[in-house]
Amino acid sequence: MRNKYKKGSVVCLLALGMACTTYGQTRQYSVEQCRTLALENNARIKNANYELQSAREEEKQAFTNYFPSVSATGFGFNADKGTAQMNLAPGMEMSMLKNGLAGGIVATQPVFAGGQIVNGNKIAKLAVEMKQLQVQQSEKEVMLTAEQYAWQVLTLQEKLQTVLSVDTMLQRICNEVEVSVNAGVALRNDLLEVNLRRNEIASERINLENGIALSKMLLAQYIGLEDTDFEITSRLMNQTAESLHMDSIFCDPASSLPLTPEYQLLEKNLKLYKLQHKISIGKNLPTVGVGAGYMYHDFLDVDRSFGVIFASISIPLSGWWGGSHAMKKQKLQVKMAENELMDKSQLLKIQMQKCWNDLEDAHKQLEIASLSVEQASENFRLNRQYYQAGTITMTDLLNAQTLYQQNCDKYVDAIADCQIKRLKYLQATGR
C-alpha cells in the first residue's frame, strides 16, 4: 500500500508539473494566424456582416411585393336616431340605419406597375452583391492592418533579441578588457567606453520592451485577444530576397482589374443607376391591378354578405410634368457613373503599378540589407581581432559593433516592409 501511495504521489506530481509547465508557456501566433483571428473577431468585420444580413432581409422584403396585398376593414356605429328617414304619408315616418356593422377583406394583385416591382427586386439583389463586395474590402483592410501590427511586434521582438545578443558580446569584451587593464596592457578608458556602451544597450532594451508591450496591446485589441501573454513568430525572418519569387507573383494590371472588388463595385454602381432610371420611368407609367374581396353588413337589420372582384387602373396624368425631370436626372446619374467607372478603373491600374514598384523597391532594399549584415558582421569580427592585436582603439571596435547592430535592425525592417508591400500588391490585384 505504501509503494502504491508513493507511485500515485509521483504520478500526481508529474501531472501537476506538466500542467504548470503548459500553463506557463507563452502562446505563439504566426502572422497568418493573426490575420485569421482578425477576420473572426474584429468589430469592423462583424458590422460589415451585419450590414450584409440587413441587405438580405431587404431583398426578402422586396420579393413580397410580387404577392397580393391583403387588407381587412371593419366598422360599426350607433346613432341617437336613424340616419335615413322617409315620409311615407302624412303622420307616417320611417327611420332606418340607427346602428349597424360592416366589414370586409380585400386582396389586390398588381398586374403591371411599370416595372417598379421587378426592378425593385433587382436593386435589392444588387444591394446584397454590393454588400458582399464591401465585406471583401473590409476583410482586405482588416487583414492588412492586422499584418502591420503583427510585423510591428515581430520586428521589435527581433530587435530586442539583437540587443540581447549585442549585450552578451559586450559582456565578453568587457571581461577581456578588464583582464587586460588589470594586467596593465590596456587603458582603463577602454573599460569605461565599453561600460558606457552597455548602458546605452540597457536603455535601448527598456525602450524596446515598452514598445513591444504597447504594440501587443494594439494587436490584441484588433484581433480579439484578451491579454498580451503571447509572442509573434515567423519563418520569414531568416529568408533571403530570392525566396520571395518576385516573377511568380507579377500580374498584368489589365487582366487583374476585373478581379478586384473595387472594380466590381464600380460596375454594380453603374448597374444600380441604370435600374433607378428604369424605376423613374415606371413611376410615370400606368399601373394595373386586379382584386377580390368578401364583404358583410347588417345595415337594414338583415345580415348581408357577398363577394366582389374588381380591376383597377391608375394613370399619372399630371405626374409627367415633374416625372420627366426625375427621369432626366437619373439619366445624368447614369452618365456620371459611367465616367466614374472609366476614371477609377484607370486609377486602380495605376495603383497596381505603384504597389508593384513599391514591392520591387522593398525587394531591392532587402537584398542590400542582407548584404550589409554580412559585411557588418565580418567588419566587427575583423575589428575585434585588430583591437586584440592593438592596432585599433576601443572606439573603433565599438563603432563597428554599433554598425553591425544598425544593419541588423535595418534587415529586420526590410523584411517586414517587403512582406507588407507584398500583401498590398496581392490585394491590389484582386488576390
Order of alpha helices (4+ residues) and beta strands (2+ residues): alpha-beta-alpha-alpha-beta-beta-beta-beta-alpha-alpha-beta-alpha-alpha-alpha-beta-beta-alpha-alpha
